[in-house]
């Protein structure tokens, strides 16, 4: 992995597949609250699925890609791990992000040698105008600027990366710091959430736990597959909440 293009190629083989077939990642973890003068509290379990397809971005050059994905994730009871439909008498709005696409160009991918493994690190600070302005959503918005921090790590064996397979087995970790979720109706109360999850690349979508596949099939069966072509803008929990609750 000596040039940015080669580094991106190995990240692409770890995150998805150069062959263009669908790749499913599954993850599980927990969501913790933090607030001034309050103890850290595990509010929810969390489980999610991302189905991706990697294609060449011909307009951007031979070493550029489009990562076409849909992702669904669910807030769980922290003890029973059942999918929640309500929390503190409020309806839970799960994650239904369609699309959740990315454009990739060659760049120096941060990586760390860990003995027989390589870890690719992606640190993504976010700050942009919130889809939920405080004036329109005083109970559901933490501010007029949406700010969050997404921290991804993808782990692959060096021996697998040394081969020429289009896709290599991988595991991952994900940490996210964000404001309170809109459906929690906490307005501008100080504090927020930290997500702490881990997961892996599956052999196929059929390896997703049966309970989760059944919930997706009942509510949004299209999430079992990746998008066929590029579209924008991306969906987020904040834009999805706005769709469900348009401003008066």
N, C-alpha and C positions, 0 to 999 in steps of 0.2 A: 504494500500500500504506500506508494511513493509519490504519486501525484494526486491532486484533488479529484480528477476524473476517476482514477483507480479507487480512491477512498470511497467516493460516492457509489461506485459500482458494488463494492463489498457491503456497504450499508444497504443498498437496494436488494442484494441477495439475502441479507439478514432480515430486513423489514418486510420484504415481499418476494417477488420472483421475477427474474429477467425474462422468463418464458411467457409472461402475460397471463398465466392462469390465476384463478382466485386463491388468495391466501387468507386464512382466518387466524386472528389472534384472540385469545380469551384471557381475561384477567379477573382477579378477585382481591378484595381488601376491605378497608374500613375508612370511614369519614369521621373526623374529629372536629369539634368546635373549639374555638379559643375566643376569649373576650377579656377585657381588663377586669382584674379582681375576681375572676371566675376560674374554677378548675378546668383543665382540659377534659373534655367529655367525648366518649365514643358515641356518636349519635346514630350512625347507620353502618350496616355492612354495605358493600358495593360490589357488583359483578357486571362485567361488560364484554362485548363482542365487537370486533372490527373486522369487516370483510373487505379486502383490498385487491385491486388489480393495478399492476404497474405497466404503463405503456410509454413508448418513446414520445418525446415532445419534439416532433420534427421541425417545427418552426424555430425552436431554440437551439438546435444543433444535435449532433449524434450522441453527445454525452449528457443530454438533458432528459428528464422523465416527468411524467404526470403520475401521481399516485391517486387513484380514484377509489374512494372508500365511502361506506356507510358504517355508522357505529350506533349501537344501542347499549344502554347501561341502566342498571336498576338499583334503586335504594332498597336495602334489606333491613329487616329487624336485626338489631345487633346481636341478639342471642339466638333466636330460632333460625335466622337467615332466610326467612320467608320474604317474598317480594311484598313490599308495603303498598297499600292503596291510600292510606291516610296516615297522618302524623300530627299529634296534638290537635285533632279535629280539622286538620287542613288536608285537602287532596294533594297527594304526591304527584309531581310531574316528573316522569322518568326521562332519561336522555334518549332522544330520537334525532340524531344528527344525519341529515341527508340533504346535501352531501357533506363530507368532511375531507375535502380534496387538498392536495399540496402540489406545488410545482417545485421540482428539484433541479438545481444547477450545480455544476462542480464547485465544491468549496472544501477547505481543509476540515474534514470531519473530525471532531475531537474523539480520540480513541486512547484506550489504556490497555497495555499488555498485562494480563493477569495469569501468568503461568501459561497454561494450555488454552486460555480463553482470551478473546479480545472483547472489550466493552466499548461500544459506541455511545457517546453522551450527547444528548440534544437538550439544550437549556433555552427555553422560549419565554421571555418576559413579554407580557401583553399589556398594552395601554391604548385605548381608543374610545371614541364617543360611545356611550352606552346606548344600546337599543331601547333601554327603559329609562328615559329621563325622569328625574325626581318630580318635576312638575306634573307629569302625566301618571306616574306610578309611585306616589309617596309611600305606600305601604310595601312596595316590592323592589325598590331600587336603593342601593347603597350609595349611589352617587352618579353624577352625570358622565364620569369617566369610568369605563370598565377596566379594572386592573386585576391581573392574575399572573401566576408563575407556573409554567408547566415544565417538569423535569423528567426526561425519559432516559432510560439506559437499556440498550439491547446487547445481549451477550451471545457470542457464537464461538465455537471451537476453532482454533487456529488451523487445525488439520483440515476441517471442512472448508474454510476460506481459501486454503491453498489449492483446493481442487477447482474444477471448472463447472460444477453444478450450478444451474440457474438459481436454485433456492437452497439455503442451508438451514438446518435446525437452529432454533434460537429460543432464548427466554428473555424476559424483559421486566423492568421495574418502572413505576410511574408515581411521581409525587406531584400534587397540585395544591397551590394555595390560592384561595378565591374568596370573594365576598360571600355573604349569606345568599343562599339560593332565592330567586324571586318568590317561589311558592311558599317559602318559610315566613313571608310577611313580617320581616324584621326591620324593614325600612332602613334608616341610617344608623341604627344601633351599632356601636363600635364592636369590632370582632369579625369573625369569618370562619372559614372551613379549611381543613387540610385533609387531602386524600392521600392514602398510602396503600399502593397496590402492587401486585406482582402477577406475572402470567407467562404464557408461552405461545409460540407458533404451533398450531395444530396441524395434524395431517390432512384434515378436511373439516368442513363445517359440521359433519355428522358427529365429531368428537366434542362439540359443545355440550355441556350437561343437558340432559333431556328436559328438565324443568324449564330451563332458559329457552331452549329451542321451541318448546310448546308455547311459552308466553309470547315469543316473537311471532310464531305462526298465527296465533289468535289475534294479535293486535296489528302487526305490520309485517306480513310475510316477505315483503320485498327486501327486508334487512338480512335475509339469508344469502344475498348475493351483492356483489360490488356493482357500482354503476358501470354502464357500457361506454360512456363518453363524458368529457369534461363539462361541468356546469358550475355556475357560481351565482350568488355568493354562498359561502358555507353556512350551514345551520349551526346554531349553538343553543345551549339551554336558555339563554336570554332572548334570542330571536324566536325560538319555538314558543316560549311563554308569551311573547307579544302576539304571535299568531293566534294562540288560544284565547288571549285576553286583549283584543285591540283597544286602543285608547278611546275614551268616550268622545 
